[in-house]
Amino acid sequence: MKKIYEGIFKEGNQIFTLNLVEGIRVYNEKILKKSGKEYRSWNPYRSKMAGAILKGAEAPIKKDSRILYLGVANGTTASHFSDIALNGMIYGVEISFRAMKDFIKLCKKRYNLIPIIADANKPEMYEAIVENVDLIYQDISQRNQVQIFLKNMEKFEPKNGIAMIKARSIDVAKKPNEVFKEVEKKIEERYKIRKVIKLSPYAKDHIAIFV
Ligand SMILES: C[S@@+](CC[C@H](N)C(=O)[O-])C[C@H]1O[C@@H](n2cnc3c(N)ncnc32)[C@H](O)[C@@H]1O
């Protein structure tokens, strides 16, 4: 098992995080025990961040990171952030009650996850709860996903932002590359883009934008 970034490990072509809650799986992921430690495999087909890391991205997450996660769903990716940011906090915003029900169950087992049921279009709904975030991670497949990302970036002013962009949610009629160009231009007007990663074959017609 080779450490590739803080809290992230690689063996063969798979990446892993150290399980914060030993013996408990989150999404039926593979568990590996080595030298008294328990690692959870991070599935790139279930988590776009894992796909981005396998395609060369560095996760800007540290032990004490404070993360605002927009579109946390049932917490698949957030559970790996929770493994890494042991002394940090992950605020998970989700609009669907159904997904939030599962995420709340996960929050009960993991001390560094906070559930927020809200619309990410309205950051003023959660600004009183969310404090000093270092990173905004967004995975919301809505037509206005770029506006949501920029609105939250402007409100919370984190050092880093990651937006997972799904072309077909923005415009089905346009070619994905055309959509990506427009998205990058819009984000670039306000932030410096550090890296853009195509997420195929893990997620079709998606890119990850790191700012
Ligand atoms: C692709 S899924 C997220 C998967 C998750 N990020 C993961 O990797 O485990 C997108 C989520 O965004 C949520 N969502 C959509 N619009 C939203 C909004 N305006 N505010 C908050 N969440 C929203 C959806 O309900 C859905 O759960």
The ligand as a Tripos MOL2 file, in Angstrom:
@<TRIPOS>MOLECULE
LIG
   27    29     1     0     0
SMALL
NO_CHARGES

@<TRIPOS>ATOM
      1 C1        -24.7240   13.1850   -8.8060 C.3       1 LIG1
      2 S1        -25.5360   13.2380   -7.2710 S.3       1 LIG1
      3 C2        -24.2570   13.4230   -6.0890 C.3       1 LIG1
      4 C3        -23.4360   12.1720   -5.7800 C.3       1 LIG1
      5 C4        -22.4660   12.4200   -4.6480 C.3       1 LIG1
      6 N1        -21.7560   13.6560   -4.8470 N.3       1 LIG1
      7 C5        -21.4240   11.3320   -4.4430 C.2       1 LIG1
      8 O1        -20.3990   11.3230   -5.1510 O.co2     1 LIG1
      9 O2        -21.5920   10.5250   -3.5260 O.co2     1 LIG1
     10 C6        -26.2210   14.8600   -7.2820 C.3       1 LIG1
     11 C7        -26.9790   15.2480   -6.0200 C.3       1 LIG1
     12 O3        -27.2510   16.6440   -6.0360 O.3       1 LIG1
     13 C8        -28.5110   16.8560   -5.4230 C.3       1 LIG1
     14 N2        -29.0120   18.1940   -5.8150 N.ar      1 LIG1
     15 C9        -29.5560   18.5500   -7.0090 C.ar      1 LIG1
     16 N3        -29.8860   19.8540   -6.9920 N.ar      1 LIG1
     17 C10       -29.5340   20.3370   -5.7750 C.ar      1 LIG1
     18 C11       -29.6230   21.6180   -5.1600 C.ar      1 LIG1
     19 N4        -30.1330   22.6680   -5.8020 N.pl3     1 LIG1
     20 N5        -29.1750   21.7570   -3.8890 N.ar      1 LIG1
     21 C12       -28.6480   20.6930   -3.2130 C.ar      1 LIG1
     22 N6        -28.5410   19.4480   -3.7460 N.ar      1 LIG1
     23 C13       -28.9840   19.2690   -5.0170 C.ar      1 LIG1
     24 C14       -29.3460   15.6940   -5.9170 C.3       1 LIG1
     25 O4        -30.4830   15.4850   -5.0950 O.3       1 LIG1
     26 C15       -28.3360   14.5420   -5.8820 C.3       1 LIG1
     27 O5        -28.4090   13.8560   -4.6640 O.3       1 LIG1
@<TRIPOS>BOND
     1     1     2 1
     2     2     3 1
     3     2    10 1
     4     3     4 1
     5     4     5 1
     6     5     6 1
     7     5     7 1
     8     7     8 2
     9     7     9 1
    10    10    11 1
    11    11    12 1
    12    11    26 1
    13    12    13 1
    14    13    14 1
    15    13    24 1
    16    14    15 ar
    17    14    23 ar
    18    15    16 ar
    19    16    17 ar
    20    17    18 ar
    21    17    23 ar
    22    18    19 1
    23    18    20 ar
    24    20    21 ar
    25    21    22 ar
    26    22    23 ar
    27    24    25 1
    28    24    26 1
    29    26    27 1
@<TRIPOS>SUBSTRUCTURE
     1 LIG1         1 GROUP 0 **** ****
